[in-house]
Amino acid sequence: MLTLLQASRIVDEALAYARRHTFAPITVAVLDARGCLVALKMEDGSSLLRPDIATGKAWGALGMGFGTRNLAARAEKNPSFFAALASLAGGRIVPVPGGVLIRSAEGEIIGAAGASGDNSDNDEACLVAGIEVAGLRADPG
């Protein structure tokens, strides 16, 4: 089970990582295993759609059972399937890197995190750092 304390730590550490690396302002969302939002923060200067994008990245990772880096590669190879998937999901899936599964020490999926604001690789790096500092396992692939 992902706790509020863990989700808050992931968000705060991901934001701290972004500042240490002088990334563009980011937004970070953390969902529990049910897909419910547990924590979300937007840095000053984040644009209007960033919460939806970050949540969509996390939701897509959780819904498909793998990180959005993998999801993006699959979407590129099979666009018609992902168009149908996006429709089925009500547009909530964002198939670009920056959505990472959160696993317990035992490997169980306990949630997902999404980030948006810089390029996708940097968004993902923030999440991995935040998840690992929180003592959990990041699964971006």
C-alpha positions as CSV (number, residue, x, y, z in Angstrom):
1,M,0.0,0.0,0.0
2,L,1.3,3.5,-0.9
3,T,0.9,5.9,2.0
4,L,0.4,9.6,1.9
5,L,3.8,10.1,3.5
6,Q,5.5,8.1,0.8
7,A,3.6,9.9,-2.0
8,S,4.5,13.2,-0.5
9,R,8.1,12.3,-0.3
10,I,8.2,11.1,-3.9
11,V,6.7,14.5,-5.0
12,D,9.0,16.6,-2.9
13,E,12.1,14.7,-3.9
14,A,11.2,14.7,-7.6
15,L,10.8,18.5,-7.4
16,A,14.1,18.9,-5.5
17,Y,15.8,16.8,-8.2
18,A,14.3,19.1,-10.9
19,R,15.7,22.2,-9.1
20,R,19.2,20.7,-8.6
21,H,19.3,20.1,-12.4
22,T,17.7,23.4,-13.3
23,F,14.9,21.8,-15.3
24,A,11.9,23.7,-16.5
25,P,9.1,24.0,-13.9
26,I,7.5,20.6,-13.4
27,T,4.3,19.1,-12.0
28,V,4.3,15.7,-10.3
29,A,1.3,13.5,-9.6
30,V,1.3,10.2,-7.6
31,L,-1.5,7.7,-7.8
32,D,-2.2,4.7,-5.6
33,A,-2.7,1.2,-7.0
34,R,-6.4,2.0,-7.5
35,G,-5.6,4.9,-9.7
36,C,-6.6,7.5,-7.1
37,L,-4.6,10.7,-6.8
38,V,-2.7,10.8,-3.5
39,A,-0.4,13.8,-4.1
40,L,0.1,16.5,-6.7
41,K,2.3,19.6,-6.7
42,M,2.9,22.2,-9.4
43,E,6.0,24.3,-9.4
44,D,5.6,28.0,-9.9
45,G,5.6,28.7,-13.6
46,S,4.0,25.3,-14.5
47,S,1.4,25.7,-17.3
48,L,-2.3,25.0,-17.1
49,L,-2.4,21.5,-18.5
50,R,0.6,20.0,-16.6
51,P,-1.5,18.4,-13.8
52,D,-3.6,16.6,-16.4
53,I,-0.5,15.5,-18.4
54,A,1.3,14.3,-15.3
55,T,-1.8,12.4,-14.0
56,G,-2.3,10.9,-17.5
57,K,1.2,9.6,-17.6
58,A,0.8,8.0,-14.2
59,W,-2.6,6.6,-15.1
60,G,-1.4,5.1,-18.4
61,A,1.5,3.4,-16.6
62,L,-0.8,2.0,-14.0
63,G,-3.6,1.0,-16.4
64,M,-1.3,-0.9,-18.7
65,G,1.1,-2.3,-16.1
66,F,4.3,-0.8,-17.4
67,G,6.0,2.5,-17.6
68,T,5.1,5.0,-20.3
69,R,8.6,4.7,-21.9
70,N,7.4,1.2,-23.0
71,L,4.0,2.5,-23.7
72,A,5.4,5.2,-26.1
73,A,7.4,2.6,-28.0
74,R,4.3,0.4,-28.3
75,A,2.1,3.3,-29.4
76,E,4.6,4.2,-32.1
77,K,4.4,0.7,-33.5
78,N,0.7,0.3,-33.3
79,P,-1.0,3.7,-33.5
80,S,-4.5,2.3,-34.2
81,F,-4.5,0.2,-31.1
82,F,-3.5,3.2,-29.0
83,A,-6.1,5.4,-30.6
84,A,-8.7,2.9,-29.5
85,L,-7.1,2.6,-26.1
86,A,-7.1,6.4,-25.6
87,S,-10.8,6.4,-26.6
88,L,-11.6,3.6,-24.2
89,A,-9.7,5.4,-21.4
90,G,-11.6,8.6,-22.0
91,G,-8.4,10.3,-23.1
92,R,-6.7,9.8,-19.8
93,I,-3.6,7.9,-21.1
94,V,-0.6,10.0,-22.1
95,P,1.8,7.6,-24.0
96,V,5.1,9.4,-23.6
97,P,7.9,8.8,-21.1
98,G,7.4,10.4,-17.7
99,G,5.0,7.8,-16.2
100,V,6.7,5.4,-13.8
101,L,5.3,2.4,-11.8
102,I,6.0,2.4,-8.1
103,R,6.8,-1.0,-6.7
104,S,7.2,-2.1,-3.1
105,A,10.4,-3.8,-2.0
106,E,8.8,-7.1,-2.8
107,G,8.0,-6.0,-6.3
108,E,4.2,-5.4,-6.0
109,I,2.8,-2.5,-7.9
110,I,1.6,0.0,-5.3
111,G,1.0,3.0,-7.5
112,A,2.4,5.2,-10.3
113,A,3.9,8.6,-10.6
114,G,3.8,11.0,-13.5
115,A,5.7,14.2,-14.2
116,S,5.4,16.9,-16.9
117,G,7.1,20.2,-17.6
118,D,10.6,19.5,-19.0
119,N,11.4,17.0,-21.7
120,S,10.2,13.4,-21.1
121,D,13.6,12.0,-20.2
122,N,14.1,14.7,-17.5
123,D,10.5,14.2,-16.3
124,E,11.2,10.5,-15.9
125,A,14.5,11.1,-14.1
126,C,12.8,13.2,-11.5
127,L,10.3,10.5,-10.7
128,V,12.9,7.7,-10.5
129,A,15.0,9.8,-8.1
130,G,11.9,10.7,-6.0
131,I,10.7,7.1,-5.8
132,E,14.1,5.7,-4.9
133,V,14.7,8.3,-2.2
134,A,11.3,7.3,-0.7
135,G,12.7,3.8,-0.3
136,L,10.6,2.2,-3.1
137,R,11.4,0.7,-6.5
138,A,10.9,2.8,-9.6
139,D,9.8,0.8,-12.8
140,P,10.0,3.2,-15.8
141,G,9.9,0.5,-18.4
